[in-house]
Amino acid sequence: MASNTSKTARASVRAGQAGAGGALSVLGEFKYVIPLNHGKNAYVRNLTNGKTVHLRTDSEAFVEEIRVLAGAGHAVKVRAELNALAAAHPGDGWDAAPALTATRPRSSPR
């Protein structure tokens, strides 16, 4: 069966699932963001379409991918994951990630 994800992405996911420290699944919950290169890049796992994409974390494409996940009802989990990355890797800029604002609920106009 052909796959749209790269061999590197699939290998990263397999390696993460095999290792206890970098596990991508916690009690059946999959990780959405797999950090790379000290937070400059990341794999984003989109469970709505089954694709894993490699993106720069300062790109509009990264923010849009997070918005898609948030719009599909995963906002709370993605926000918690980004906050956990910020706590675990304080020097990598996850606390200032533009994607955090993409997971916030939009205020309705009055």
N, C-alpha and C positions, 0 to 999 in steps of 0.2 A: 504494500500500500504506500503510495507516495505521500510525502509530508511537506508542508510549506515551511516548516521550521528548519533551521540550519543544523548541520551535524554538531556544531559547537554548542548550540542551544540545547539540543537533546542530550548531549554528553554532560553538560552542566547540570541539567535537571536530574539525570540518572546519578551523577556523582553526589549531588546534594541529598538525594533520597537515600543513598547508601550510607552516608556518614551521619553519625549521631549528632555531632556538633553543628553541622550546617544543614540539618534536615529541612526539607521544604514542606513537609507535612507534619502538622502537630495535631494529634487526636483527630485525624481525618480532615483537618482544615488545611488547605493549600496556601502557600505563600504567593502573593501577587507580584512582589518586587524582589528581585535577586540582585543585590548590589555588586558592582564591579568597579575596579580601579579607584578605590577610596571614594565612592559616591559620584564619580564623574559620569559613569555609564551604569546601565542596569538592564537586566532582562525583565520585561513586564509580561506576566502571564495573564492573558485575557481568557477567563474561563467561559465567557459568553460565546466566543467564536472558536475557542480551542487553540489559538495561536500564541506563540511566545515571540516577542519582538525585542531586538537589541537597540536601545536608544540612549542618546546623551540625556542626562537628567536635567540639563539646562535648556533643552529644546522644547519648542511648542508641540512637537509630536508626542513627547513624553507626557506633557500636561494633558493633551487631548486624550491619550490612552487612559490616563487616570480618570478623566471626566467621563469617558465611556463606561468604565467600571463603576464609578459613582452613580451614574445615571441608571445602571442596571441593578441598583440596590446593594452594591458592595461598599458604599461610602464609609460606613462605620469601621468595617474590617480593614479597608485600605488605609484610612486615617490612623487607626491603631498600629498598623504595621509600619507606617512612615514615622510615627512617634517612637516606636520601639527601635527603629533604625537610628533615629536621632539620639536616643539614650545610650544605645550600644556603641555607637561610633560618633562621639561628639565633634570630632574634628573634620568630619566628612561633609558637613553642610546639609544634612538631612533636615535639620530644624528650620532651615531657611528655604527649603525646596518649594518652588512655585506650585508643585503638585498638591501641597497641603491645602492651598486655597481652593483648588479644584474639588476637594472632597467636602468642603463646607456647603451646607444647604444655602441655596440662594434665597435672599429675602424677597418677599412678594411685594409688588408695588401697591401703594395705597390709593 
